[in-house]
Amino acid sequence: MKNPNSKGKVVILAHGYKGNSEQMPGITKDYYDMGYDVLKPDARGHGMSEGDYIGYGWHDRKDYVDWIDFLINEKKENTIFLHGFSMGAATVLMTSGENLPKEVKGMIADSGYTTVKAELSHQLKYLYHLPAFPLMEVTSVITKIRAGYTFEEASALESVKKNKLPLFIIHGDQDELVPTEMGTEIYQAASSEKDLWIVKGVGHTEAYTVAEEEYKRRLQNFLDRSIRK
């Protein structure tokens, strides 16, 4: 989505599990109103993208490096932010550990999880009341065979330790799908300049809906501060 007033500023928005690029209309408009171009890719196995499995962000991080290169080389963008929700937040966090060009200025992660193993183990217990062992170990082996990676290596925690860019972590204190503690763990593991906003009375990815004006204000402050770095 090209903004005639962007002057080379762009955000890549990353949707959540089973989502697509048609989602996130509110934050899309906000970025546009702030003068940003907006790129909204469909993750692998979602929307119009190809792929027969959902990688929970691990392989998608490489795609985001390619999107960044595309924006710089083909679209001549000079100021790039990544902003993700849920699985998209984990994707952004995983991307943060890659060797990114200077045009990338910061990351915003709303309701992201620490590792694929930790999140799937939590979901087994929370949604299905099943123990993680031995199902997680067996499934991880199958994933290694079919997708080329294990649940253990797909880690946002390890990625943020290598990240050097400003990081804004947002999480609801009533999040039962991705526990609030995961947001705190990510914040503590991050070695770069970082902000943490735990939103009271808010569930999974609901911060924008419940506290829209404060969300926009904090986001604008983070963007402006990161650009000045």
N, C-alpha and C positions, 0 to 999 in steps of 0.2 A: 504494500500500500504506500504509494509515493506521496510525500507531503511536499508541496512547492516551497515551503518555508523551512525545510529541515537543515539545510546547509551542511549536509553530511552526517547528521545524527540519525541513528537507527536503533531500534530494539528488536531482538528476536524473542518472540513469545513462545513458550513451551507448554503445551497442554498436558493434561493428566492421563491416567490409565483409561483406555477405551474412549478417549476423547478425540477431537479433531480440530482443524484450524478454524472452523466456523464458531467455535466457542470463544469465551473471554471477550464479549463485545464491549463491556464497560471499560476494562483496562486498555483495550485497543483504542477506544475513543479518547481516553485520557492521554495516552501517549501521543496520539495525533494532535490533540489540542495543545500539548506541550511543545509541538513542533518537530516531532520525530517521524521518520519513515518507520513502517512496521512490517516485519517479516514473520509469518506464522506458518511454519512447516508442519506437515503431518508426520508424526514419528513413524518409524518402521512398524509395519503391521497395523497401521491406523489410517482412517480416512482414505485418501487417494494414493497413499504410498504403497509400494510393494513390500513384500515380506510376509512369511507365514508363521512368525513367532513374535512375541512381545518381549523385548530384552530388558525392560525396566530401567532404561537409560544408559546401560553400559556400552553397548555398541553405538547407540545414538550419539554419544559424546563425540565420536569420530565424525559423524555426519555434521555435527554443529561446528566442528573445526573447518569442515569443507564449506559450510554456509558462511562462516566468517570470511574465509578466503574469497568466496564468490562476491560478497558485499564489498570487499575492499577492491578486488581486481576488476569486477564487472560493473559495479554500481558506484564505485569511487567514494564509498562512505569512509569517514575518518573518525567517527565517534560511535562505538558499538557497546550496547548493554545487552545482557541476557537476563530474562525474567521468566521463571517457571513456577508452575503450580503442581504440587503432589509429585507424581512421577516426573513431570516436567521440571520441578524444582530439583529432584535428585539428578536429572540429566544435566541441568545447569551446573550443579555442584561437581559432578563427575567431570564435566568439561573444564572446570576451573583448574584442574590439575594438569591439563595439557600445556604444551608450549605455545602460548597464544601471542599474536602480534600486538604491537603497542597501541593499535587502534581500539582494542577492547579495553574498556574503562572500568567495568564493574559488573557484579552479579547480584540478582535478587532472587532469593529462594523462599517460596511460600509453601510451608507444610511439606518439606522434603524429608526423606528417610535416610538413615545412616548407611545401611548396607542392604543389598537385596535379601541376603539371608535373614537378617534381623527383621525386616519388614514382612517377608513371607511367613516366618515363624510366628510373628505376632498375629498375622491374619488367620493362620490356621487355628490359633487359640481363640481369637476374638470372634471370628465369623463362624467357625465350624467346631469349636471346642475339641480340637484334636491336638495331640502332642507333636512337637516338631520332629522328634526322633522316633523312627528312622526315616520318615517320609522325606524330610529335607535333604538328608544325605543321599538317598536314592535318586531323588529328582535332580539334585545338583550334578550327579554323575551323568544322568541322561542329558542335561543341559550342556555339559562339557562336550558330549558326543555330537549333539545336534547343532549347538550354537557356538561352540568353541570357547566357552568360559564357564567357570564355576561360580556359585553364589558367593563364595568367600572373597573372590577377587573383585567383585562388582561393588566397590566401596566408595561412597561419597566422603566418608571420614578420612580415608587415606588421600583422597584427591585434594581436599581443602588444606591438608597439611603442606601441599606443594604450591597452593595458590598464592599469588603475590598481589592480587587485585582486591579492591574494596568489596566487601561482602555484606549484604543486608539480609538477615534471616528473620522470617516472619512465621509465627506459629500460634495457633489457638490453644488456650490452656484447658479446653474441653475436648481436644482432638482425640478421638478413640480409634480412628483408623490408622493414623500415623501418630504414635504417642508423643506428647509434648516434650518428653525427655529427649527425644531424638533431635529436636531443634536445639536444645541446650547442649547436647553432646557435640553436635556439629560446630556450634559456636565456640565451645571450649577447644576443639581440635584445630580450628582455623588459626593460621599463623599470620594472616594479613590484617590490615585495618578492617574492623568488623563492627556491625551493629546487630543487636538482637531485640526484637519486639515481640514479647509474649502478650497476646491480646486476650483480655479477660472475658469470660463467658462465651467464647467462640469455639465452634467445632472445626472440622476438617475443611480447609480452604474457604472458610466463611468470613475471614477478617475483612476482605474488601466489601462484602455485602453488608456486614453489621456496622463497620466503622469506616465507611467510604471516605468521608472528608479527612479524617485523620490519616487514613491510608495514603491518600493522594498527597497530603502535606508532607508526611514523612518520606514518601517516595521522591517527591520533588527535591527535598533537602538533600537526600542521598545522591541523586543524580547530579545536582549542581555542585556538590562538594567533591564528587568523584571526578567530574570533568576538570575541576580546577587543579587536580593533582599534577 
